[in-house]
């Protein structure tokens, strides 16, 4: 069998995406024939033995799993956490396969998170040039005026990077005897680290709650916080064809 790069092998086997494979290789989580792998190293899947976190990876592993999770606040989007914080992996243990998050939601945010062991799809969905929108409901303190909406929708630089324009609209106004809040609907085509929080901070808007409600036409629906469900075949095809 022809040799292939170790990152592609791990991705094709549904273990991790190519970019995630590079990170795992750098930290020593991947071995080839008992030795630490190197980025770009070529292997023969029929002759070489590849291990990931101590588990032998089979080249014929093709049971792909695709789920959507309603991530609660307080959970980190990772498979393990050195600080002992609860992780999204704990919520998906019953899946029976090792799956990993597609993108991230910060610990203080909640809502829709996709997880899979299909490395190629994960790589596609997280690529900077990918055009599937991510839609958020952002509850902020106070009444938001048209000028603030315009500023949030205008070109903006975050951490030295000029972000793509974000669609921002008022979805709902909420008022109680004690306080008034506004729910903004924000549509992003990229996901810089804590982008929405930094955007709101830059215009003096205080976020109360940040919830991802949709990725493209895949929505949370009535999925309860902390629960997950498998994507339908049509939803998987939609993501692959975006």
C-alpha positions, 0 to 999 in steps of 0.5 A: 500500500502507498505511504501516506502522511501520518496526519492524513492517516489519523484523519481518514481513520476518524480519530482526529482532524488533520490540524488536531493530529498535528497538535497531538503529534507535537505533544507526543500523543501519537506513536509509530512502531513504538516511537513518537511520530513527527509531523509530515512523517509518512507511514504504510498503513499495512505495515506500520503500527500507529498508536493514539493515546496508547490505542492502536489505530486501525486503518479500516475504522469507518464507523463515523458518528455525528451528534449535536449537543446542547452544551450547558454553561460551565463545561469546557469544550475539550476531551479532558481538562488538566484543571479538573473542570467538567468537559463535554466528553463527560456528557457524551460517554454513552456514544460508545466511540471517541468523538471530538468537538467541531470548533469551540464554545467557551466555558461561559457559553451554552448551546449547539455543539457538533461532535464527530469522529469524521476527521475530514468533515471536522477539518472542513467545517473549521477551515477559515474559508468555510462559509457555513454561518453560526447563529447566536442569541446574545442577551445583553444588559439594557436597551440597545440602540440603532447606533450600537447595532451599526457599530457591532455590524461594521468592520471591526478589528479584534486582537489585531485581526480584521474580522469579517462583518457580522450580521446583528439584529434585535431579536427581543426586548425583555423588561422586568421591574428590576432591569431591561435586557435585549436579545441580539441575534448575531450571525458569524462566518468565522469564530475567533477566540471569544469573538462575540464577547470581545466585540460587545466589550469593545462597544461597551455592551455587557453580555448576560448570556451567550447561546449558539442556537444554530449552525447553518440550518441545523438548530437546537430545537427542543434539545434539553441542556446537557442532552445530545442526539445523533444527526440525521442522514440529511443533516450530515449530507447538508454539512458535507455539501456546504 
